[in-house]
Amino acid sequence: MTQILVTLNEDVATQSVRKAIELLRGVASTMVFQKNTDSKTLRQQKYVKESLERAFDEVNQAKREGRKLMSADDFIKELQGEQTV
């Protein structure tokens, strides 16, 4: 099975596009998902994405400069030390 994701502008009638897709040969089913751009989940996803991008950039920069990054165990120990202060 192959799936195709179609993103529509807000001014497009979803039902008419869905009906047109259903007319195509080989279409097994159609579903409509609507994104809520103000949802807490989207804000969390954006935060995680930005955090991972910063971490990835830091790793690449450390490689270019020949620096060694701290291990995960060292990082956890550092965090635990900050919590006790």
N, C-alpha and C positions, 0 to 999 in steps of 0.2 A: 504494500500500500504506500502511496506517495501522498504527502500533504502539502498544500500551498497556503501560505499566510498572505492575506490581502488586507492592507491598511486603507481605510476610507477616510476622506475628509468628513468633517462634521456635517457639512451641508448636503451630503449624498444620502439618498433614501436607502437605508440598509436592506429593507425587504425587497426592493426592486433588483438590487445587485444579487441578493441571495437567490431569488427566483431565476435570474438569468444564468447563474452558475449551475443551478439544478438542472437546467435544460441541456447542459453539455453532456455528451456521451461519456460514460464511464464514471460520472460523479456518484459516489455511494451515499454521501451525506454532507450536510452543511451545518455549521454551528456559528452563532454570533456571540462574540465576547466583547464586552465594553470595558475599557480602561477608565478608571477613576483617577484623573491626574492629581488629585489632592489627597489621595489615600495615604495612610500611615505606612503601608507596605511599600509603596513607590518611593517614599522619602527614605525608608530604611535601605531599600535596594540601591538607591543613589549614594547613600553614605557608605555602604559596603564597597560599592564599585570604586568610589573615589579613594577610599582607604587602601584597597588592593592596588590601585594604580600608583599611589604614593609609595607603597612598600616595594612594588616592582621597580619603580624608578630608583629607589634607594639601593636596591640590590645591584642594578645595572651600573649605577654610579660608583658603588664600592668596587665592583669588578674592574671598571675602567681605571680607578685610582689605585688598585692593588690593596685596598683595605680589607681587613677581615671583619665580618659582622659578628655580633654576639650570637651565641647559640640560643635556642628556645629555652633551654634549662636556665641559662644565665639570665635571660630576660625575665623569666618567672621569678627567679630569686630576687632580682632587682625590684619587681613589683611587690613581692611579699615584704621586702625591706621597707618600702615606702608606706605600706599599710600599717606597719607597726609603729611608725613615727608619729 
